[in-house]
Amino acid sequence: MEPGTPLCRRCGAGLHGAAARGGTNEAIESKRIVAGVLAILVGALGIHKFYLGDTNQGLLRIGISLVGGVVTLGIALAAMSVIGIVEGIIYLTMSDADFIRTYQVGDKSWF
């Protein structure tokens, strides 16, 4: 797919013809860069999940990090930080089209 190709909001597929010029399907903007940086910096708290619109996963991350971190003396918090860094790297190495299709349209929760 060519860079800058508009993507379908529903499925993340590249749009061509009338749909690409603003027809029935609107293009969706990628949140890849911001989500990737948030995942690396504050991934343990799930802020990137809230940014992507996945409130349940964001709340789960906060719960595991804070409650689990207290119970396990910080081990759970450290593990969630590592997971956030890995997710951030995955986000930043994907193409915009793949990211939109997987995380914004497809709602994939982990990795």
C-alpha positions in Angstrom: 0.0 0.0 0.0 1.3 3.5 -0.9 2.1 5.9 2.0 -0.7 8.3 2.6 -3.4 6.0 1.2 -6.7 6.7 3.0 -8.0 3.7 5.1 -11.5 2.5 5.8 -12.7 3.3 9.4 -14.4 -0.1 9.7 -11.8 -2.6 8.4 -8.6 -0.6 7.9 -8.3 -1.5 4.2 -6.9 1.0 1.7 -9.5 3.0 -0.1 -9.5 3.7 -3.8 -11.7 5.6 -6.2 -14.7 7.5 -4.9 -14.3 6.2 -1.3 -10.7 7.6 -1.2 -12.0 11.0 -2.3 -14.4 11.3 0.6 -17.2 9.0 -0.6 -19.0 6.6 1.7 -16.0 5.5 3.8 -13.9 8.1 5.6 -10.2 7.7 6.2 -9.0 7.0 9.7 -5.9 8.6 11.2 -3.3 6.4 12.7 -2.6 6.8 16.5 0.6 4.6 16.2 3.3 7.1 17.1 1.5 8.6 20.2 0.4 5.2 21.4 3.9 3.8 20.9 5.6 6.6 22.9 2.9 6.4 25.7 3.4 2.6 25.9 7.2 3.0 26.3 7.0 5.8 28.8 3.9 4.9 30.9 2.9 1.5 29.6 2.6 0.0 33.1 -0.3 2.3 33.8 -2.0 1.5 30.5 -2.3 5.1 29.4 -1.8 4.0 25.8 -4.8 1.6 26.1 -7.0 4.6 27.2 -5.6 6.6 24.2 -6.6 3.8 21.8 -10.1 3.7 23.4 -9.7 0.4 25.2 -10.9 1.5 28.7 -11.2 -2.1 30.1 -7.6 -3.0 29.2 -6.4 0.4 30.6 -8.2 -0.3 33.9 -6.8 -3.8 34.0 -3.3 -2.5 33.5 -3.7 0.0 36.3 -5.1 -2.6 38.6 -2.3 -5.1 37.9 0.4 -2.5 38.2 -0.8 -0.8 41.4 -2.5 -3.6 43.4 -0.3 -6.4 42.0 2.8 -4.1 42.6 1.9 -3.7 46.2 1.2 -7.4 46.8 4.3 -8.6 44.9 6.6 -5.8 46.2 6.9 -4.2 42.8 7.4 -7.3 40.6 4.0 -6.9 38.9 4.7 -3.3 38.2 8.1 -4.1 36.7 6.6 -6.8 34.6 3.9 -4.4 33.3 6.6 -1.9 32.5 8.4 -4.4 30.4 5.2 -5.4 28.6 4.5 -1.7 27.9 8.0 -1.2 26.4 7.6 -4.3 24.2 4.1 -3.1 23.0 5.6 0.4 22.3 8.3 -1.1 20.2 5.8 -3.3 18.3 3.6 -0.3 17.7 6.4 1.9 16.4 7.8 -0.8 14.0 4.4 -1.5 12.4 3.1 0.3 9.3 0.2 2.7 9.8 -2.1 0.5 7.9 -1.2 -2.6 9.9 -1.5 -0.7 13.2 -5.0 0.7 12.3 -6.2 -2.7 11.1 -4.9 -4.5 14.3 -5.3 -2.0 17.1 -7.7 0.7 16.1 -10.2 -1.2 14.0 -9.5 -4.8 15.2 -9.2 -3.9 18.9 -6.4 -6.4 19.6 -5.7 -6.1 23.4 -2.2 -7.5 24.1 0.8 -7.5 21.8 
